[in-house]
């Protein structure tokens, strides 16, 4: 989606193109990572077992995807120069309509009845919730994100215990209204995930063409990983983390929604994005196939869920790795051919067309 955005007149074409390819490549890796989680055989992540290395995608891919949502919002709303006045109203309307369409598509994919926890409705919720913050500076956004990373996990534990029709926090199945599941109880709780969207919005408001900004992202990402995963390992040594909902706040397990997971996985995403931005100028042609996936993420994401629905339980678990390899190869090949031939993906065209018409009809 980012690859279709126009450059400002003062931008150099080559650096801007490299930056957009890097963002699309990051988004492509996020989508492919979610396919790995949904299709591959689940193994415990262990650095001593290469067979389990793909499990690094669990949780981190969707968090990277949510962070990139914030960056996309920034790119749609002026990049380093937020809009004002009537232009701000138009941008907010366009983003809100996009959120609505994404929510509907997410609902349709959920209705297919697969075992996949569809992220698109939370993605849409993040789009809508970011609207009040479009004019904030990167510094203010990062300060809010940092504070929210500490407050939100505690808030979700408390809310899960007191809301009507709720359930134990981080439970496998939860009852209650859909908006409650989206905000608090699901695999992608919007209350917690706003941290990633706000961080992404701050990153997108920065000059991503600047080497200094890229280095600062790397310098922030690595310590965040160490703080999140190292802190969780230390905190988990003080008693049983499964003893209560509150005790689980000391872990960094995928989809735990804790401050430790937020720090670790967000740091992972920022580090990966910084590296891609740093190498994009020289390796742009090599990155194109993965970037092609990332330039049509909605289409690819929806297609893989439809494919899972069609296959159903017909594939034995013992063949999961073979199926995953087929999924990944076909996805990258199809996206590369489509983007080279037609440009934007069909669902991306649909969302853009609807949101553009909505603004024009005002």
N, C-alpha and C positions, 0 to 999 in steps of 0.2 A: 504494500500500500504506500509506503514511503517513497518508493521509486517513481511514483507518478506526480509527486509534488514539484511545483515549479521553483526554480532557483531565483533568488533575488538578483537584480541587475548587477550588484557589486560583487557577487560571488564568482570565484574561479570555477569553471565547469569541472575540471578534473578533481580537485579536492572535494567538491560538493558531491560528485558522483561516487567517489570512494567512500565518503561518509554514509551515503544512502545505501550503498551496497553492504557496508558493515552492519548497519541497522537491520537490513533485510536478512543478512546472514545470521545475525543473532536471533531474529524472529524465526528463521527457518530451523535453526538448531532447537529452539524451544518447541516448535511444533513436532519435529522429528523425535524429540525427547519424550513428548507426551504419547506419541505413537509407540515408542519403545515400552513405556509403562503399560499402555492399554493392550498391547498385542504380545509382547515378549513374556517369557517365563520368569516369574518373580523369584529373585534370589536375594539373599542378604548381602549388603555391600561389604566386601572384605578386600582390602588391598592385596592380600596374599592369594586371592582366588580370582584370576582374570575373568572367569565365567560370571562373576558377580559385578564386574565393573560397570555394566550398563545400568545397574541400579542407581548410579549417581544421578540419573535423570529423574528419579522418583522425587516429587515435590519441587525440586529445583527448576525443572523445565516450566512448570506452570507459574512459578514465582517470577521467573525471567519473563514469561509471556505477559504477566500483569505489570511488571516494571516497564516493559516496552509499550504497554497501553498508555501509560503516563507520557512517555516520550512521543507517541503518536499524537496525543492530545496537544502537546506543545507544538508539534510540527503543523498541526491543523489550525493553530491559533496564533501564528505570528513568530514562532521560534523564539529568538531572543527579544523580540519586540511585541509584547502582548497588544491586542487590539483595544480600542476604546470606543465609547459612544455607540452609534448605530452599528458599527462594524462588530463590536463586542456582542451586541444583541444577536446579530446574524450568525456569528460563530457559535454562540451558545445554543441557538436553535438548531443549527446543523449538527452539532455534537449530540444534542438531546434526541433528535430524530434518528441518528445513527444508533444511539443506545437502544431506542425502542425497537428498531429493526433487528439488532443483534439479540435482544431479549426474545423476540418472536422466533427467530431462527433457533436459538438455544432451546426454547420450549418445544419446538418441533423435533429437534434431535433427541431431547429427553424422552419425548413420547414414543420414540422407536423402541424403548424398553431394553436397551443394552445395559451391561454392567458398568458402563463408563459414566463417571461423574462429570457431566458436561459443564465446562467452565464459562461458556458464553454468557449466561445470565448474570453471573458475578461480574464478568467483564463489562457487560452493559451497565450494571449498577455502579461500577467504578467510574465509567464515563460520565454518568449523571452526577455522581457525588463530587467529581472534580470541578464542576462548573463554577462554584463560588470562588475557586482558587486560581482562576485563569490569569488574573492580574498580579498575583503575588510574585515576589522576587525569588530567585533560587535559594537565597539564604533563609528567608522566612519559610519556604516550603520544606527545606531540610530540617530546620529546627522543629517544625510541626511533626514531620515524619519521625524524627528521633524520639520526641516525647510520646507520640502515639504508639511507637513500637514497644514502649514500656507499659503504657496504660491499657492498650487494647486487649492483650491477652488476659489480663486480670479482669477486665470488664466482661469479656466473653464467658469466662468461667462463672462469674457471678450471674450474668444474664441467663445462661443455660440452666441455672438452678432455680431461678425465680420466675421465668416467663411461663405463662399458662401453656400446657401441652408440650413443654420442653422435655429434655432428657439429659442424661449425664453428658458432660462436655466431652467431645472427641469420641462419642459412641459411634458404632457402626451404622445404626439406624436411628432416625429421629422422627418424631411425629410433630405436628404443628403446621402452622401456615407456611406457605412457600417462602414468603418474604422473611420469615423468621429463620428458616433454613439457610437462605441466601446470606443473611446478615450475620448470623451467629453460629448455627449448628452444623453447617455443611462442611464438605472438604475444602471449600474456598470461602470462608466466612468474610463477608465484605467489611465488617468492622475491623478485622485484623488486616485485610489485604489493602485497605486504603493506604497503609504505610508504603507499599510498593508503588502504587499509582502516584502518590505524592512525590516519592523519590524520583520516579521516572519523569514526572512533570518538571521537577527541578533540573534534572539532567538535560532534558530537551530544551529548557530555557537557557542553557549554557552554550558556549561556542564550541560545538563538537568538532569543528575543523581545526581547533587549536591543539597543538601538541601538548601544551601545558595543561589544558583541561583533561586530556586523555591520561596524562601521567598522574594527575590528581585523582582521577577515578580509580586508577590502579592502586595508588597509595592509600586510598580509602577502602577499596574492596578487600585487599589481602588482610589487613588488620581486622576487618569486620568478620571475615571467615574464621580467623584465629579466635576472636572473642566469642563468636557464636558457638562453634563446635568445641573449642577448648573449654570455654566456660561451662557448657552443658556437661562435658565429661567430668569436670571437677564437681559441679553441683550435684550430678547424679550419684556421686560416691557417698553422699550424705543421706543414706536411707533409701527405702524402696520408692521408686518414682511412680509405681502403680498403686500406691496405697490410697490415694484420693485424687480427685480432680485437681486440687491445688498442688499436690506433689508432682503432677505431670508437667507443671510449669518449669520444672528443672531439666527437661529434656530438649533435644533438638531434632526429634524424629520427624520424618516427612509428614506434612499435614497436621502436625501437632499445634501449630499456631502460637508457639511460645516466643518470647523475646529472643531466646537463643536461636530458634530456627529462623526467625526473621533476620537476625544479624548475620548468621552463617550463610543462609541461602541468598540473601540480598548481596552480601559481599561476594559470593560466587558469581552472581549475575553481573555485578559491576566489573569484576575482574575480567570475565569473559568478554564483555562488551568493550572494555578498554583495550584489550589485546586485539580484538577484531578491528577496532578503529585504527590502532597503531600499524597494523600490517596491511590494511586495505589498499593503501596507495600503491604498494608493490605487488600484491597478490590478488588484485581485483578480478582478473580473468579466472583464476582458480576458484574463487569464491562464488562465481556466478551460479552454479547449479544449486548450492544451498541457499543462496540469496533468492533464487527463483521461487523456491518453496516459501520463503519468507515474504515475498512480494504478493503472494496470494494465500495468506494463512487461513482465512475464513473458508475458502473453497477446499483447501487441503484438509483442514480439520473436519469439516462436515463430511467430506468424501470418505475419510477413514472410519468415521462412526457408521455411516451407511454400509460400508464394506463389512464392518464387524457385525452389523445387524443381519446382513445377507448370509454371512458364514455361520453365524450362530455358534452352536456347540459342535459343529461338524469336524472341527480340527482337534485331534488329540493333543493334550498338553505336551507330550513327548516331541511333537513336531513344532512346538512354539517358536523355537529359534529359527527354523527354516521359514516359517510363515512370516516372522518378523523381517528376515532378510528380504523376502519377496516384497513385503509392504514398503520397506525403505527404498529399495532399488526402483520399484515402479513409481513411488511417490516423487523421488528426485527426477527420474527420467521424464515423467509426465509433466511435471511443473516446468522443467527446462524447455521442453518442446512447446508447451502452451505459451509461456512468456515470450519465447523467441518468435512465435508465430502471431499471437493475438495480443500480447501485452497483459493487461490486468486480467485477473480471474473473473469468472462469471458472477460469483456472489459479491466480490468487491465492486464490480460494475453496478450491481443491483443496489447495494447500500449507498454508494456514492450518488447514483441517479436519484434515488428517493430523497436523500437528504438535500441534494441540490435543488430539486423541484420544490421541496417544502419551503426553502428559504426564498426562492424566486416568487412563490405564490403569496408571500406576505403582503 
